Amino acid sequence: MARVMLLSNNVPRNPWAEAINTACYIGNRVFLRPGTRNTSYELWKGKRPNVSYFHTFGSKCYILNDRDQLGKFDAKSDEGIFIGYALNSRAYRVFNLKTLSVMESSNVVFDDTRLKSNDHEEEVIFSDDSPLEEVVVSPNVGTSNVNNDGTQPIDRVPLLDSKEPAPWVRKLHDKEDIIGEVNKGVRTRRQLANLISYTCYTSQIEPKKVEEALNDEFWVLAMQEELSQFERNEVWTLVPRPKTTNVIGTKWIFRNKSDEDGNIVRNKARLVAQGYSQIEGIDFEETFAPVARLESIRLLLSISCVHKFKLHQMDVKSAFLNGFLQEEVFVEQPKGFVDAHHPNHVYRLKKALYGLKQAPRAWYERLTQFLVDNNYTRGSVDKTLFIKRDNDELFIAQIYVDDIVFGSTNNTKVQQFVDVMSLEFEMSLVGELSYFLGLQIRQMNDGIFITQAKYAKNLVKKFGLEKAKHCDTPMSTTLKLSKDASGKSVEQTLYRGMIGSLLYLTASRPDISFSVGVCARYQADPKESHLSSVKRIIRYVNGTSNYGIWYSFDTNASLVGFSDADWAGNCDDRKSTSGGCFFLGNNLVSWFCKKQNSISLSTAEAEYIAAGSGCTQLLWMKQMLVDYGFNQGTLTLFCDNISAINISKNPVQHSRTKHIDIRHHFIRELVENKCIVLEHVGTNDQLADLFTKPLDATRFKTLSRSIGICLVE
């Protein structure tokens, strides 16, 4: 049958795997032999199959293009060739002639005539020279269940068997980096056509409704896996419905889990409680649970550079299910898994459930108590930091809900921690730290590179600026943003979405911190001038998407800071902007950029207020370092304004300083007690200048390199 399908429309043999799969799909739904009363589908499903959506294999078709930003006169569809049916939904598999990839879509218009009238044209379409993008497909990534909303790319792997060898690139590696025998042969990867297997793929589409998920075997398995976690952890007990107690609803959440390269590695179904219906004082009391700050994570990375050890990560599987509840809470049975014998019963929770307001606190208390019982000491400042010392050996663990980053100067301590945690909790991920909270972390022999390259590229694509001209700097030095009351308003949702996306990118890109902060001031009433400035930032990100922060092993544990201010830089209220950056040795750990709350009457006053903000950050980091075992002496804060330095040293009342609020004068006490010393730095060496004002390209690039912004191949 597959042979006939290929020959009937003069389709080359290259997509033979698709032809076989389609032949099996059709054979299960039609009568192939006379005298047969039931199809295989009818015997299996108990109902007659619908074949009204069948079309001719190899026929021309047109796929709705809902991926690209199309203009009014651009074609709304891509031409393609029909090569089969989706396995888990009523969608079609189509070879897109524009993108040269196999896609699944339900929005397809067919021309059930011959593929082409000219045999030579057919050969060109399936030519082996077509520039198909080749991607490694893991056994658990592949076809998917699609909804009716549009098109989803499935395989970007060539299904074609080239008669001539494909071009290849040889990458040389250092001998010491090669694991195993150097002279041993390496088995090359074969094309998908020789390995195709549809039984081990995961779904790539996230269902919006439970009904859609229940029709997809991969999501059903994910839901069953979630409920099996409930059984193993003894989360609940089925009981008769109480008459006077509040019963909380439940909901399924479906998410695809990706690795640091964006490849989907598994389908995750999460059953959550509808916590909005909880009643305070009855269903819950306390809800707060601390989480690690991003600057705490960067400080941990810098500490690992000082000690020169590798960091690892682990993920506690269904972490919230391990937290013990103090209150009596009842929830509804999950949709799709209602007990047939007791459909009106409800579950009484013994442990926390995702979605409950007290669930994060219950999990944090359970994990904290467990670690303390195993002789791990909680940090005095950061309550998500746990430390264990044994003579000169140091073990560190940082907690962010169910994600744990840890490392030690002794690898034995690392393995001991993994063993201890595995005995108490089930782990779904244990390995070297590579991807955490959206940060791509590359641990190398001479340092650590922190980037958000994948996120940056997706951000640019999301707002349709991937083809826009790049910019050398994120903000123009000639443009002064203001409220622009007479300007044309723009869509508030779009503007806020851009700002929010860029703010998250500043976790590894301090070079855009100032420009994003300035544009964020106008979210209440954005104008075209503001939107133009935000787009400029995105165009700068587009040209530097692979940039990040470099943490070098060639460093020490000395803590220093830089503070600066741009006097009366805001055109609307003439307030100044404070900026600062803080280093552990040579590595940038923290930075800030903030408009001051009051109007400064002089540059000295603005710099003095900025220095006060810098002192608070230095004191916090100093206390953090004590937990890590580093006792700092007098801290150094560099400032480029001599008058501000003199004000901090000399508590003299005169006309230029007597109006300064007393809360800014605490810096005098710090200087007097020799906790902090303000030292002068030249304007050209003031690194905090990057966080207070727009700079020209030369100055901007110089300061960016100085704080560690770079590109690591």
C-alpha positions as CSV (number, residue, x, y, z in Angstrom):
1,M,0.0,0.0,0.0
2,A,2.8,2.4,0.8
3,R,4.5,1.7,-2.5
4,V,1.2,2.5,-4.3
5,M,0.9,5.7,-2.4
6,L,4.4,6.8,-3.4
7,L,4.0,5.8,-7.1
8,S,0.4,7.1,-7.6
9,N,1.5,10.7,-7.2
10,N,5.1,10.3,-8.4
11,V,6.4,11.0,-4.9
12,P,10.1,10.0,-4.6
13,R,11.0,7.2,-2.2
14,N,12.7,9.6,0.3
15,P,9.7,10.0,2.6
16,W,9.0,6.3,2.7
17,A,8.8,6.2,6.5
18,E,5.9,8.7,6.3
19,A,4.2,6.6,3.6
20,I,4.4,3.5,5.8
21,N,3.0,5.2,8.8
22,T,0.2,6.7,6.8
23,A,-0.6,3.3,5.2
24,C,-0.9,1.8,8.7
25,Y,-3.1,4.7,9.8
26,I,-5.5,4.2,6.8
27,G,-5.4,0.4,7.0
28,N,-6.7,0.5,10.6
29,R,-9.7,2.6,9.5
30,V,-10.9,1.1,6.2
31,F,-11.9,-2.3,4.8
32,L,-9.0,-3.7,2.9
33,R,-10.5,-7.1,2.1
34,P,-14.0,-8.0,0.9
35,G,-16.2,-9.7,3.5
36,T,-14.8,-7.9,6.5
37,R,-17.4,-6.6,8.8
38,N,-15.4,-4.4,11.2
39,T,-12.3,-2.3,10.9
40,S,-9.4,-2.6,13.3
41,Y,-10.2,0.8,14.7
42,E,-13.9,-0.2,15.3
43,L,-12.8,-3.4,17.2
44,W,-10.4,-1.4,19.3
45,K,-12.4,1.8,20.0
46,G,-15.9,0.4,19.8
47,K,-17.1,3.0,17.3
48,R,-17.0,3.5,13.5
49,P,-14.1,5.6,12.3
50,N,-14.6,8.9,10.6
51,V,-12.8,9.0,7.3
52,S,-14.2,12.3,5.9
53,Y,-10.9,14.1,6.6
54,F,-8.8,11.7,4.5
55,H,-6.8,13.2,1.6
56,T,-4.5,11.9,-1.2
57,F,-1.0,11.2,0.0
58,G,1.5,13.5,-1.8
59,S,-1.1,16.1,-2.8
60,K,-0.4,19.8,-2.8
61,C,-1.8,21.7,0.2
62,Y,-1.6,25.2,1.8
63,I,-0.8,25.6,5.6
64,L,-2.0,28.7,7.5
65,N,1.1,30.7,8.5
66,D,0.5,31.9,12.1
67,R,4.1,31.9,13.1
68,D,5.6,35.0,11.4
69,Q,4.7,38.6,11.6
70,L,2.9,39.1,8.3
71,G,2.1,42.3,6.6
72,K,-1.2,43.1,4.9
73,F,0.0,42.0,1.5
74,D,2.0,39.0,2.6
75,A,0.8,35.5,1.8
76,K,-1.2,34.0,4.7
77,S,-0.3,30.4,3.9
78,D,2.7,28.3,3.0
79,E,2.7,25.8,0.2
80,G,3.3,22.2,1.3
81,I,2.9,18.5,0.5
82,F,0.6,16.3,2.4
83,I,2.5,13.3,3.9
84,G,0.3,11.9,6.7
85,Y,-1.9,12.3,9.8
86,A,-1.1,13.2,13.3
87,L,-1.2,10.3,15.7
88,N,-3.0,11.9,18.6
89,S,-5.3,14.5,17.1
90,R,-7.2,15.3,13.9
91,A,-4.4,17.2,12.3
92,Y,-2.3,16.7,9.2
93,R,1.4,16.1,8.7
94,V,2.7,18.4,6.0
95,F,6.1,19.0,4.4
96,N,6.3,22.8,4.4
97,L,8.1,23.9,1.2
98,K,8.9,27.3,2.6
99,T,10.6,26.2,5.9
100,L,11.6,22.7,4.5
101,S,10.3,21.1,7.7
102,V,7.6,18.6,8.6
103,M,4.8,20.3,10.5
104,E,1.4,19.3,12.0
105,S,-1.6,21.6,11.5
106,S,-5.3,21.4,11.4
107,N,-5.5,24.6,9.3
108,V,-4.8,23.1,5.9
109,V,-6.5,23.6,2.5
110,F,-6.0,20.7,0.1
111,D,-5.7,20.4,-3.7
112,D,-6.2,16.6,-4.1
113,T,-4.8,16.6,-7.6
114,R,-1.4,15.3,-8.7
115,L,1.6,16.6,-6.8
116,K,3.1,18.2,-9.9
117,S,2.4,17.8,-13.6
118,N,6.1,17.8,-14.4
119,D,8.3,15.0,-13.2
120,H,11.3,17.2,-13.1
121,E,9.6,19.7,-10.8
122,E,8.9,16.8,-8.4
123,E,12.6,15.9,-8.2
124,V,13.5,19.5,-7.3
125,I,11.0,19.6,-4.4
126,F,12.5,16.6,-2.7
127,S,16.1,17.3,-3.8
128,D,18.8,16.2,-1.5
129,D,20.4,19.6,-1.9
130,S,17.5,21.3,-0.1
131,P,18.9,23.3,2.8
132,L,17.1,21.3,5.5
133,E,18.1,22.2,9.0
134,E,19.5,19.1,10.8
135,V,18.7,18.7,14.5
136,V,19.4,15.8,16.9
137,V,16.1,14.3,18.0
138,S,16.2,12.5,21.3
139,P,14.0,9.4,21.8
140,N,11.6,11.3,24.0
141,V,10.9,14.3,21.7
142,G,8.8,14.1,18.6
143,T,5.2,14.2,17.3
144,S,2.6,16.0,19.3
145,N,-1.0,16.5,20.0
146,V,-2.2,19.8,18.4
147,N,-5.2,21.9,19.1
148,N,-7.2,23.9,16.5
149,D,-5.3,27.1,17.1
150,G,-2.7,26.7,14.4
151,T,0.5,25.2,13.3
152,Q,3.2,23.5,15.3
153,P,6.6,22.5,13.9
154,I,7.4,18.9,14.7
155,D,10.5,17.6,13.0
156,R,13.2,19.7,11.6
157,V,15.2,16.6,10.7
158,P,15.7,15.6,7.1
159,L,13.7,12.5,6.2
160,L,15.7,12.2,2.9
161,D,18.4,9.7,2.2
162,S,21.0,11.6,0.2
163,K,22.7,9.6,-2.5
164,E,25.8,11.7,-2.0
165,P,27.5,12.3,1.4
166,A,26.3,15.5,3.1
167,P,28.8,18.2,3.9
168,W,30.2,17.9,7.4
169,V,32.2,20.1,9.8
170,R,35.0,18.7,11.9
171,K,35.5,20.2,15.3
172,L,38.8,19.5,17.0
173,H,39.0,19.0,20.8
174,D,41.9,19.0,23.1
175,K,43.1,15.5,23.9
176,E,42.6,15.9,27.6
177,D,38.9,16.8,27.0
178,I,38.2,13.5,25.2
179,I,36.5,10.9,27.4
180,G,37.6,7.4,26.4
181,E,40.1,6.1,23.9
182,V,41.3,8.7,21.4
183,N,41.8,6.3,18.5
184,K,38.5,4.5,19.0
185,G,36.0,4.9,16.2
186,V,32.8,6.9,16.7
187,R,29.5,5.7,15.5
188,T,27.9,8.4,13.3
189,R,24.3,9.5,13.6
190,R,21.9,8.1,11.0
191,Q,19.1,10.0,9.4
192,L,15.6,9.9,11.0
193,A,14.3,7.8,8.2
194,N,16.4,4.9,9.4
195,L,15.5,5.3,13.1
196,I,11.9,6.5,13.0
197,S,9.8,5.3,15.8
198,Y,6.6,7.0,16.8
199,T,6.0,5.1,20.0
200,C,8.6,6.8,22.2
201,Y,7.8,10.5,21.4
202,T,6.5,13.0,23.9
203,S,3.8,15.6,23.1
204,Q,5.1,19.1,22.2
205,I,1.8,20.9,22.6
206,E,0.4,21.9,26.0
207,P,-3.3,21.1,26.2
208,K,-5.6,23.8,27.5
209,K,-8.3,21.5,28.7
210,V,-8.4,18.2,30.6
211,E,-10.5,16.7,27.8
212,E,-7.7,17.3,25.3
213,A,-5.1,15.8,27.6
214,L,-7.2,12.7,28.2
215,N,-7.2,12.0,24.4
216,D,-3.4,12.1,24.3
217,E,-1.6,9.0,25.7
218,F,1.5,10.9,26.6
219,W,-0.4,13.4,28.8
220,V,-2.4,10.6,30.3
221,L,0.9,9.0,31.4
222,A,2.0,12.3,32.8
223,M,-1.2,12.6,34.8
224,Q,-0.9,9.0,36.1
225,E,2.7,9.8,37.1
226,E,1.6,12.8,39.1
227,L,-1.1,10.8,40.9
228,S,1.4,8.0,41.7
229,Q,3.4,10.7,43.5
230,F,0.4,11.3,45.7
231,E,0.2,7.6,46.5
232,R,3.9,7.3,47.3
233,N,3.8,10.4,49.6
234,E,0.5,9.5,51.2
235,V,-0.9,12.9,50.4
236,W,-4.6,12.3,50.9
237,T,-7.3,9.9,51.9
238,L,-10.7,9.5,50.2
239,V,-13.5,10.3,52.7
240,P,-17.2,11.1,52.5
241,R,-18.0,14.7,51.7
242,P,-18.3,16.8,54.9
243,K,-21.5,18.8,55.1
244,T,-20.2,22.0,56.9
245,T,-16.6,22.2,55.7
246,N,-15.2,24.1,52.8
247,V,-14.2,21.8,49.9
248,I,-11.5,23.2,47.6
249,G,-11.6,22.5,43.9
250,T,-8.7,21.0,41.9
251,K,-7.3,21.7,38.4
252,W,-4.9,20.1,36.0
253,I,-2.0,22.2,34.8
254,F,0.0,21.0,31.7
255,R,3.6,22.1,31.0
256,N,6.4,20.9,28.7
257,K,9.7,20.8,30.5
258,S,12.7,22.0,28.4
259,D,16.5,21.7,28.8
260,E,18.9,24.7,28.5
261,D,18.8,24.5,24.7
262,G,15.0,24.7,24.6
263,N,14.5,21.0,23.7
264,I,11.4,19.4,25.3
265,V,12.5,16.6,27.5
266,R,9.3,15.6,29.2
267,N,5.6,16.3,29.7
268,K,4.6,17.5,33.2
269,A,1.1,17.3,34.5
270,R,0.5,19.1,37.8
271,L,-2.6,18.7,39.9
272,V,-3.2,21.9,41.8
273,A,-5.7,23.1,44.4
274,Q,-7.8,26.1,43.6
275,G,-6.4,28.1,46.5
276,Y,-8.4,31.2,45.7
277,S,-11.4,29.5,47.5
278,Q,-9.5,29.0,50.7
279,I,-10.8,30.9,53.8
280,E,-8.1,32.6,55.9
281,G,-8.2,31.5,59.5
282,I,-9.9,28.2,58.6
283,D,-8.1,26.7,55.7
284,F,-4.7,28.4,56.3
285,E,-2.9,30.7,58.8
286,E,0.7,31.6,57.8
287,T,1.8,31.5,54.1
288,F,5.2,33.2,53.8
289,A,8.2,31.1,52.7
290,P,11.6,32.7,51.8
291,V,13.2,32.1,48.4
292,A,16.8,32.8,47.2
293,R,17.4,36.2,45.6
294,L,19.1,36.2,42.2
295,E,22.1,38.2,43.7
296,S,22.4,35.4,46.3
297,I,22.8,32.9,43.4
298,R,25.4,35.1,41.8
299,L,27.2,35.4,45.1
300,L,27.2,31.7,45.4
301,L,28.7,31.4,41.9
302,S,31.4,33.8,42.7
303,I,32.2,31.9,46.0
304,S,32.6,28.8,43.9
305,C,35.1,30.7,41.8
306,V,37.1,31.7,44.9
307,H,37.2,28.0,46.0
308,K,37.4,26.7,42.5
309,F,34.9,23.9,42.9
310,K,32.0,22.8,40.7
311,L,28.4,23.5,41.5
312,H,25.6,20.9,41.2
313,Q,21.9,21.1,41.2
314,M,19.0,18.9,42.1
315,D,15.2,19.1,41.8
316,V,13.0,17.6,44.4
317,K,10.1,15.8,42.6
318,S,6.7,17.1,43.6
319,A,8.3,19.0,46.5
320,F,5.1,20.5,47.9
321,L,3.6,17.1,48.4
322,N,6.2,16.5,51.2
323,G,5.0,19.4,53.4
324,F,2.9,18.6,56.4
325,L,-0.4,20.5,56.9
326,Q,-1.4,21.9,60.2
327,E,-5.0,22.6,59.1
328,E,-7.8,20.3,58.0
329,V,-8.3,20.7,54.2
330,F,-10.6,18.9,51.8
331,V,-10.3,18.9,48.0
332,E,-12.4,17.6,45.1
333,Q,-11.4,14.5,43.2
334,P,-9.4,15.4,40.0
335,K,-11.2,15.4,36.7
336,G,-10.7,12.3,34.7
337,F,-9.8,10.2,37.7
338,V,-13.0,10.2,39.8
339,D,-13.5,7.0,41.9
340,A,-16.2,5.0,40.1
341,H,-17.5,3.6,43.4
342,H,-17.5,6.8,45.4
343,P,-18.0,9.7,42.9
344,N,-19.3,12.1,45.6
345,H,-16.4,11.5,48.0
346,V,-13.6,14.1,48.5
347,Y,-10.0,13.8,49.5
348,R,-8.8,14.9,53.0
349,L,-5.2,16.2,52.7
350,K,-2.5,14.9,55.0
351,K,0.2,16.9,53.2
352,A,0.4,20.1,51.1
353,L,-0.9,20.3,47.6
354,Y,0.3,22.7,44.9
355,G,-2.0,25.7,44.8
356,L,-2.7,25.8,48.5
357,K,-1.7,29.2,50.0
358,Q,0.3,27.5,52.8
359,A,2.0,24.9,50.5
360,P,5.3,26.8,50.0
361,R,5.7,27.4,53.7
362,A,4.8,23.8,54.6
363,W,7.5,22.5,52.2
364,Y,10.1,25.1,53.4
365,E,9.6,24.1,57.0
366,R,9.8,20.4,56.2
367,L,13.1,20.8,54.2
368,T,14.6,23.2,56.8
369,Q,13.9,20.9,59.6
370,F,15.3,17.9,57.7
371,L,18.6,19.7,56.9
372,V,19.0,21.1,60.4
373,D,18.5,17.6,61.8
374,N,21.3,16.4,59.6
375,N,23.7,19.1,60.9
376,Y,23.4,21.7,58.2
377,T,23.5,25.2,59.5
378,R,21.0,27.8,58.2
379,G,22.4,31.2,57.2
380,S,22.0,34.1,59.6
381,V,21.0,36.5,56.9
382,D,19.8,34.4,54.0
383,K,17.4,31.8,55.3
384,T,17.6,29.8,52.1
385,L,21.4,29.2,52.6
386,F,22.6,26.1,54.3
387,I,26.2,25.5,55.2
388,K,28.2,22.6,56.7
389,R,31.8,23.0,57.8
390,D,34.3,20.2,58.7
391,N,37.7,21.7,59.5
392,D,38.8,23.4,56.3
393,E,36.1,21.7,54.1
394,L,33.1,23.7,53.2
395,F,29.7,22.6,51.9
396,I,27.1,25.1,50.6
397,A,23.5,24.6,49.5
398,Q,21.1,27.4,48.2
399,I,17.4,26.7,48.1
400,Y,14.9,28.1,45.7
401,V,11.6,26.3,46.4
402,D,12.2,22.8,45.1
403,D,15.5,23.6,43.2
404,I,18.7,23.2,45.1
405,V,22.1,24.4,44.1
406,F,25.0,23.0,46.0
407,G,28.8,22.5,46.0
408,S,31.7,21.7,48.2
409,T,35.5,21.9,48.4
410,N,35.4,18.1,48.9
411,N,33.5,16.0,46.3
412,T,32.7,13.5,49.0
413,K,30.6,16.0,50.8
414,V,28.6,16.5,47.6
415,Q,27.9,12.8,47.3
416,Q,26.9,12.6,51.0
417,F,24.4,15.4,50.5
418,V,22.9,13.7,47.4
419,D,22.6,10.4,49.4
420,V,21.0,12.1,52.4
421,M,18.4,13.9,50.3
422,S,17.7,10.8,48.2
423,L,16.8,8.8,51.3
424,E,14.2,11.3,52.3
425,F,12.9,12.8,49.0
426,E,12.6,11.6,45.4
427,M,14.8,13.5,43.0
428,S,14.0,14.1,39.4
429,L,17.3,15.8,38.5
430,V,20.8,15.6,39.9
431,G,23.9,16.8,38.0
432,E,26.2,19.7,37.4
433,L,24.6,23.1,37.4
434,S,23.8,24.2,33.9
435,Y,20.4,25.8,33.9
436,F,18.8,27.6,36.9
437,L,15.9,30.1,37.1
438,G,16.3,30.9,33.4
439,L,20.1,31.4,33.6
440,Q,22.3,29.3,31.4
441,I,25.4,28.6,33.4
442,R,28.6,27.2,31.8
443,Q,31.2,25.9,34.2
444,M,34.6,25.9,32.6
445,N,38.1,25.2,33.7
446,D,39.0,28.8,34.3
447,G,35.7,30.3,35.3
448,I,31.9,30.5,34.9
449,F,29.9,32.1,32.2
450,I,26.3,33.2,33.0
451,T,24.0,34.1,30.1
452,Q,20.4,34.2,29.0
453,A,21.1,33.7,25.3
454,K,18.1,31.5,24.6
455,Y,15.7,33.8,26.5
456,A,17.1,36.9,24.7
457,K,16.6,35.3,21.3
458,N,13.1,34.3,22.1
459,L,12.4,37.8,23.4
460,V,13.5,39.4,20.2
461,K,11.5,37.0,18.2
462,K,8.4,37.5,20.4
463,F,8.3,41.1,19.5
464,G,9.1,40.7,15.8
465,L,12.5,42.5,15.8
466,E,14.8,39.7,14.8
467,K,15.4,41.3,11.4
468,A,15.7,44.9,12.6
469,K,19.0,46.7,12.5
470,H,21.2,46.2,15.5
471,C,22.3,49.1,17.8
472,D,25.6,49.7,19.4
473,T,24.1,51.0,22.7
474,P,20.8,50.4,24.4
475,M,19.9,54.1,24.7
476,S,20.7,57.2,22.7
477,T,22.8,60.0,24.4
478,T,20.9,62.7,22.6
479,L,17.4,61.7,23.5
480,K,15.9,62.7,26.9
481,L,12.8,60.7,27.8
482,S,9.9,62.6,29.4
483,K,6.2,62.0,30.0
484,D,5.6,63.4,26.5
485,A,2.0,64.5,27.3
486,S,1.4,65.6,23.7
487,G,2.7,62.3,22.2
488,K,0.6,59.6,20.7
489,S,-0.3,56.8,23.1
490,V,0.6,53.2,22.4
491,E,-0.9,49.9,23.5
492,Q,-0.2,49.6,27.3
493,T,-0.2,45.8,27.3
494,L,2.4,45.6,24.6
495,Y,4.6,48.1,26.3
496,R,4.4,46.5,29.7
497,G,5.1,43.1,28.2
498,M,8.3,44.4,26.6
499,I,9.4,46.0,29.9
500,G,8.6,42.9,31.9
501,S,10.6,40.7,29.5
502,L,13.6,43.0,29.5
503,L,13.6,43.3,33.3
504,Y,14.0,39.5,33.7
505,L,16.9,39.7,31.2
506,T,18.8,42.1,33.5
507,A,19.5,39.1,35.7
508,S,22.6,38.5,33.6
509,R,22.7,41.7,31.5
510,P,23.6,44.7,33.7
511,D,24.5,46.6,30.6
512,I,20.8,47.2,29.9
513,S,19.8,47.8,33.5
514,F,19.7,51.6,33.3
515,S,17.9,51.9,30.0
516,V,15.3,49.4,31.0
517,G,14.8,51.1,34.3
518,V,14.3,54.5,32.7
519,C,11.7,53.1,30.2
520,A,9.9,51.3,33.0
521,R,9.0,54.7,34.6
522,Y,6.4,55.3,31.8
523,Q,4.3,52.2,31.9
524,A,1.3,54.0,33.2
525,D,0.9,56.0,30.0
526,P,3.4,55.0,27.3
527,K,3.8,57.1,24.2
528,E,5.4,56.4,20.8
529,S,8.7,57.9,22.0
530,H,8.8,55.5,24.9
531,L,8.0,52.5,22.7
532,S,10.7,53.6,20.2
533,S,13.3,53.6,23.1
534,V,12.2,50.1,24.2
535,K,12.5,48.8,20.7
536,R,16.0,50.2,20.6
537,I,16.9,48.2,23.7
538,I,15.6,45.1,22.0
539,R,17.6,45.8,18.9
540,Y,20.7,46.1,21.0
541,V,19.8,42.8,22.7
542,N,19.4,41.2,19.2
543,G,23.0,42.1,18.3
544,T,24.3,40.9,21.7
545,S,22.0,38.0,22.5
546,N,24.9,35.6,23.3
547,Y,26.5,38.0,25.8
548,G,26.7,37.4,29.5
549,I,28.7,37.8,32.7
550,W,32.1,36.2,33.1
551,Y,33.2,35.0,36.5
552,S,36.9,34.2,36.6
553,F,38.7,31.8,38.9
554,D,41.5,34.3,39.1
555,T,39.8,36.2,41.9
556,N,39.7,36.7,45.7
557,A,37.1,37.3,48.4
558,S,37.6,41.0,48.9
559,L,34.4,43.1,48.7
560,V,34.3,46.5,47.0
561,G,31.7,48.8,45.6
562,F,31.2,51.7,43.3
563,S,28.5,54.4,43.6
564,D,27.5,57.2,41.3
565,A,24.6,59.6,40.6
566,D,23.3,61.6,37.6
567,W,22.2,64.9,39.1
568,A,18.7,66.1,38.0
569,G,18.7,63.6,35.2
570,N,14.9,63.2,35.1
571,C,13.3,65.8,32.8
572,D,9.9,65.5,34.5
573,D,10.6,66.1,38.2
574,R,14.4,66.8,38.1
575,K,15.2,64.0,40.5
576,S,18.6,62.3,40.3
577,T,19.4,58.7,39.5
578,S,21.5,56.5,41.9
579,G,23.6,53.7,40.5
580,G,26.0,51.2,42.0
581,C,27.8,48.0,41.3
582,F,29.5,45.6,43.7
583,F,32.3,43.1,43.2
584,L,33.6,40.0,45.0
585,G,37.2,40.1,43.9
586,N,37.0,40.6,40.1
587,N,33.5,39.3,39.7
588,L,30.4,41.5,39.5
589,V,27.8,40.2,42.0
590,S,25.2,42.9,42.5
591,W,24.1,46.2,40.9
592,F,21.3,48.7,41.2
593,C,19.8,51.6,39.3
594,K,17.1,53.7,41.0
595,K,15.6,57.2,40.9
596,Q,16.1,59.0,44.1
597,N,13.0,59.8,46.3
598,S,13.9,63.5,46.8
599,I,15.2,66.3,44.7
600,S,18.9,67.0,45.3
601,L,20.1,70.6,45.3
602,S,23.6,69.8,44.2
603,T,25.7,67.1,42.7
604,A,27.4,66.5,46.1
605,E,24.0,65.8,47.7
606,A,23.0,63.4,44.9
607,E,26.3,61.6,45.1
608,Y,26.0,61.5,48.9
609,I,22.5,59.9,48.8
610,A,23.8,57.4,46.2
611,A,26.7,56.5,48.4
612,G,24.3,55.8,51.3
613,S,22.4,53.3,49.1
614,G,25.6,51.7,48.2
615,C,26.6,51.3,51.8
616,T,23.4,49.4,52.7
617,Q,24.1,46.9,49.9
618,L,27.7,46.5,51.0
619,L,26.6,45.8,54.6
620,W,24.2,43.1,53.4
621,M,26.8,41.4,51.3
622,K,29.3,41.6,54.2
623,Q,26.9,39.7,56.5
624,M,26.3,37.2,53.8
625,L,30.0,36.5,53.4
626,V,30.3,35.8,57.1
627,D,28.1,32.8,56.6
628,Y,30.4,31.7,53.8
629,G,33.4,32.0,56.1
630,F,34.8,35.3,54.9
631,N,35.2,38.0,57.5
632,Q,35.6,41.4,55.8
633,G,37.4,44.2,57.5
634,T,36.8,47.8,56.5
635,L,34.8,47.9,53.2
636,T,35.7,50.2,50.4
637,L,33.2,52.2,48.4
638,F,34.5,54.2,45.5
639,C,32.9,57.6,44.7
640,D,34.0,60.2,42.1
641,N,32.7,63.2,44.0
642,I,35.2,64.7,46.6
643,S,32.5,66.9,48.2
644,A,30.3,63.8,49.0
645,I,33.3,62.1,50.5
646,N,34.1,65.1,52.7
647,I,30.4,65.3,53.9
648,S,30.7,61.7,55.1
649,K,33.9,62.4,57.0
650,N,33.1,65.8,58.5
651,P,29.8,66.1,60.4
652,V,29.7,69.8,59.9
653,Q,26.4,71.7,59.6
654,H,26.3,74.3,56.9
655,S,23.9,75.8,54.4
656,R,24.6,73.2,51.7
657,T,24.0,70.1,53.9
658,K,21.7,71.1,56.8
659,H,18.5,70.2,54.8
660,I,19.6,66.6,54.0
661,D,17.3,64.0,55.6
662,I,18.8,62.3,58.7
663,R,18.2,58.9,57.2
664,H,21.0,59.7,54.7
665,H,23.5,60.5,57.4
666,F,23.9,57.0,58.7
667,I,26.9,56.7,56.4
668,R,28.7,59.1,58.7
669,E,28.5,56.6,61.5
670,L,29.7,53.8,59.3
671,V,32.7,55.9,58.3
672,E,33.4,57.0,61.9
673,N,33.3,53.3,63.1
674,K,35.6,52.3,60.2
675,C,33.0,49.9,58.8
676,I,33.2,51.6,55.4
677,V,35.7,54.0,53.9
678,L,34.8,56.2,50.9
679,E,37.6,56.6,48.5
680,H,37.9,58.8,45.4
681,V,38.0,57.3,42.0
682,G,38.5,59.2,38.7
683,T,35.6,59.8,36.5
684,N,37.1,57.6,33.7
685,D,37.4,54.7,36.2
686,Q,34.0,55.1,37.7
687,L,32.3,51.7,36.8
688,A,28.9,52.8,38.2
689,D,28.7,55.4,35.5
690,L,27.1,52.6,33.4
691,F,24.0,52.6,35.7
692,T,23.2,56.3,35.9
693,K,23.2,57.8,32.4
694,P,23.2,56.9,28.6
695,L,26.8,56.7,27.2
696,D,28.4,56.9,23.8
697,A,29.4,53.6,22.1
698,T,33.1,53.8,23.0
699,R,32.5,54.6,26.7
700,F,29.7,52.1,27.0
701,K,31.7,49.2,25.6
702,T,34.7,50.0,27.7
703,L,32.6,49.9,31.0
704,S,30.7,46.8,29.9
705,R,34.0,44.9,29.4
706,S,35.2,46.3,32.7
707,I,32.3,44.8,34.7
708,G,32.6,41.4,33.0
709,I,30.1,41.6,30.1
710,C,31.5,39.5,27.3
711,L,30.9,36.8,24.7
712,V,32.3,33.3,25.4
713,E,32.4,30.9,22.5
